[in-house]
Amino acid sequence: MAACQPDDAPEPVDTATPATPAATADTPIVPTSADGPLVTVYKSPTCGCCSLWGEYLEKEGFQVVNRDVQNMAAVKDSLGVPADLGSCHTATVEGYVIEGHVPAEPIRQLLAEKPDARGLSVPGMPLGSPGMEQGDLRQPYNVLILDKTGEASVYASIEGSTPTQG
């Protein structure tokens, strides 16, 4: 999935509003008709799993706005996502950062509890996470909560599964 890797080319990021990185001028902004919380997804224009994660959130009742950016590293840096906790896409919702393939339920829990935190992260790209579906296969993984300093602790654990033999 080389298309999901960050580029090296710098991209301007709106530092006046660190919770909302600037998108390129040609970036389409297409909100859905859902009534749920608005999630802005920053992603590479060529990353399929990022688009699938956004579609998953739409099915879960979130409003999703996709912003294609060329330099994801700049977006992550502007939002305070530590490099070792990164994934292929970064999103914002109600002032929180959502990094990677985070399921809808932990996002809902975060928005209900409103902890004093930076946001949630699923580092890497675990198979079976939303947007990374592979049939019945699902790797176990943790959803991490990032405090304001970028330190992480486990917020939710997602169980794995093994494919059924046919």
C-alpha positions in Angstrom: 0.0 0.0 0.0 2.7 2.5 -1.0 0.0 5.0 -1.9 -0.9 5.3 1.7 2.6 6.4 2.8 3.3 10.1 3.5 5.1 12.1 0.9 8.3 14.1 1.5 7.0 17.3 -0.2 6.1 20.0 2.2 2.5 21.3 2.2 1.3 24.5 3.9 -0.7 23.8 7.0 -2.9 26.5 8.6 -1.1 27.1 11.8 -3.6 29.7 12.9 -6.1 26.9 13.5 -4.1 23.8 14.4 -7.2 21.6 14.8 -8.0 22.1 11.1 -5.1 21.6 8.7 -5.3 23.5 5.4 -6.3 21.5 2.4 -5.2 22.2 -1.1 -7.3 24.7 -3.2 -8.4 21.9 -5.5 -9.6 19.6 -2.7 -13.2 18.7 -3.0 -15.2 19.0 0.2 -18.2 16.7 -0.1 -20.3 16.3 3.1 -22.8 13.5 3.4 -26.4 13.9 4.4 -26.0 12.1 7.8 -27.1 13.9 10.9 -24.2 12.6 13.1 -21.0 14.4 14.1 -19.0 15.9 11.4 -15.7 14.1 10.7 -13.1 15.8 8.5 -10.8 13.1 7.0 -7.4 14.2 5.7 -6.0 11.5 3.3 -3.8 10.9 0.3 -5.9 11.2 -2.9 -4.8 7.6 -3.9 -5.4 5.8 -0.6 -8.3 3.3 -1.0 -8.4 2.2 2.6 -8.8 5.8 3.8 -11.8 6.2 1.5 -13.3 2.9 2.8 -12.9 4.1 6.4 -14.8 7.3 5.5 -17.6 5.2 3.9 -17.7 3.0 7.0 -18.2 6.1 9.2 -21.0 7.3 6.9 -22.8 4.0 7.3 -22.3 4.4 11.1 -24.2 7.8 10.9 -21.3 10.3 10.9 -21.1 13.2 8.4 -17.8 12.8 6.5 -15.9 15.4 4.6 -12.8 14.2 2.7 -9.9 16.4 2.1 -7.2 15.1 -0.2 -3.7 16.3 0.8 -0.3 15.7 -0.6 1.7 15.8 2.6 0.1 13.8 5.4 3.2 14.2 7.6 2.5 17.9 7.8 -1.1 17.3 8.8 -0.2 14.9 11.5 2.5 17.2 12.8 0.1 20.2 12.9 -2.3 18.1 14.9 0.3 16.6 17.3 0.1 13.0 16.2 3.3 11.3 17.3 5.0 9.6 14.3 5.1 6.2 16.1 1.3 6.3 16.5 0.5 7.2 12.9 -1.5 5.5 10.3 -2.4 6.4 6.7 -5.2 9.0 7.4 -6.0 11.6 10.1 -9.4 13.0 11.0 -10.8 15.6 13.3 -14.2 15.5 15.0 -15.5 18.0 17.6 -12.0 19.2 18.5 -10.5 15.7 18.7 -7.9 14.0 16.4 -8.8 10.5 15.1 -5.7 8.8 13.7 -6.1 5.7 11.5 -8.7 3.0 11.3 -10.5 3.7 14.6 -13.9 2.0 14.9 -17.1 4.1 15.3 -17.9 2.9 18.8 -14.7 4.3 20.5 -15.3 7.6 18.7 -18.8 7.7 20.0 -17.6 6.9 23.5 -14.9 9.7 23.2 -17.5 12.2 22.1 -19.9 11.2 24.9 -17.2 11.2 27.7 -15.4 14.4 26.4 -12.1 13.6 28.2 -9.3 16.2 28.3 -7.4 14.4 25.6 -6.0 15.0 22.1 -7.8 12.1 20.5 -7.7 8.5 19.5 -5.3 6.4 17.4 -5.0 3.0 15.9 -1.4 2.9 14.8 -0.6 1.1 11.6 -3.2 -0.6 9.5 -4.5 -3.7 11.3 -6.2 -6.2 9.1 -9.9 -6.3 9.8 -10.1 -2.8 11.2 -12.7 -0.5 9.5 -11.4 0.1 5.9 -9.0 -2.8 6.2 -11.5 -5.7 6.0 -10.1 -9.0 4.7 -13.1 -11.4 4.8 -13.4 -13.0 8.3 -9.8 -12.2 9.3 -9.4 -9.6 12.0 -6.1 -9.0 13.9 -6.5 -8.0 17.5 -5.5 -4.3 18.1 -5.8 -1.5 20.6 -7.4 1.9 20.2 -5.2 4.3 22.0 -6.2 7.6 23.7 -3.6 10.4 23.3 -3.3 12.9 26.1 -2.5 16.5 25.5 1.3 15.8 25.5 0.9 13.0 23.0 1.4 10.1 25.5 -0.8 7.1 24.8 -2.7 4.5 26.8 -5.2 1.8 25.8 -8.7 3.1 25.4 -10.3 0.0 23.9 -9.1 -3.4 22.8 -10.5 -5.0 19.7 -10.5 -8.8 19.6 -9.2 -10.7 16.7 -10.8 -13.6 14.8 -9.7 -16.4 12.6 -11.3 -17.2 9.3 -13.7 -20.1 9.2 -12.6 -23.1 7.2 -15.0 -23.9 4.5 
